[in-house]
Amino acid sequence: MLVAISKTKDQIVSAAQNMFRERGYAAASMRELAKEVGVEPASIYSHFKSKDDILKYICFKIADDFFEAQEAILNSVSNPVEKLNRLIAEHLRVVINNLDAAAVFFIEWSYLKKPDLKKFISMREKYERGFKEVVQEGITSGDFRMMDVNFTVRLLFSVMNGAHEWYKISGKVSPDEVGEKMSEFILNGLVIK
């Protein structure tokens, strides 16, 4: 019985991610979501209290995926060039392996309700700080050229976060290759040769 509940919850989340991405969070309804999943609306409410609760689940699940990847790299890699290379690649892997959820994370997050919104913004800032610290570390060590760290990281996130819009699962380039190519392209602009 526990497996069926988990499977239904996964189906709800998957359908919600797609619906929020395609129609936008505000335009999606619980009734439409139930129809999409093939369950009664009451069944959805046994897994999630509200549409807001589903959005919260999606946003914080992806945030956890980003943090898990980042922490592993920050705790195991010492060279700032390699560290940033891996951070970029892992960020892109999370985005590409979760295209619908990533789109919701990047676009629909502003619909989160307080105090979840405040917590979410704080988490995003902490995650970005991890990248800023690595870029600053690279500047200090002489591996990266002098630059405005805040501008550089914002630009980096603009490039990486856009992957949910242009990456096609049926494409010829794997998520790992996208991360490798983008990281190489970005780092060639940062590394002193």
C-alpha positions, 0 to 999 in steps of 0.5 A, a space after each residue: 500500500 505504501 508503494 501505491 501512495 508513493 507512486 501516486 504522489 510521484 505522478 501528482 508531482 510530475 503532472 504538476 511540474 509539467 502543468 505549472 511549466 506549460 500553463 503557469 502556476 496561477 493558471 493551473 487548478 487542482 481539479 485539472 491536475 486530478 484529471 491529468 493524473 486520473 484520480 479524484 481531487 480528494 486523492 490529491 489532497 491526501 498527499 498535498 494540502 493545497 496547490 501551494 503545498 505542491 509548489 513548495 514541494 517542487 521548489 524545495 526538492 530541486 533546491 535540495 538537489 542543487 545543495 547536495 551537489 554543491 556541498 559534495 564539491 565544496 567539501 571535496 575539491 580544493 582547486 578553484 578552477 576544478 571546483 567551479 568547473 564541477 559546480 557548473 557541470 553539476 548545476 546543469 545536470 540537476 537542471 537538465 535531469 529535471 527540466 519541468 521542475 527546474 522551469 517551475 523553480 526558476 519561474 514560478 517560485 515567486 508564488 510561494 507563500 510566506 514564510 516559505 518564500 523567505 526561506 526559499 530566497 534565503 536558500 537561493 542566496 546561500 547557494 549563490 554565495 557558494 559560487 561567489 566564494 569559489 570565484 573569489 577564491 580563484 581571483 585571490 589564488 591568481 587562477 581567475 582574472 580580476 572581475 566583479 564577483 557579483 556580476 560574474 556569478 549573476 551572469 553565470 546563473 543567467 546562462 546556466 538557468 536558461 538551459 531548461 528553455 533550450 535543452 531538448 531531451 531528444 538532442 544529441 548532447 547528453 546532460 554531462 556533455 552540456 555541463 562539460 561544454 558550458 563549463 569549458 566555455 565559461 572557464 576559458 573566459 576566466 582562467 589566466 593563461 
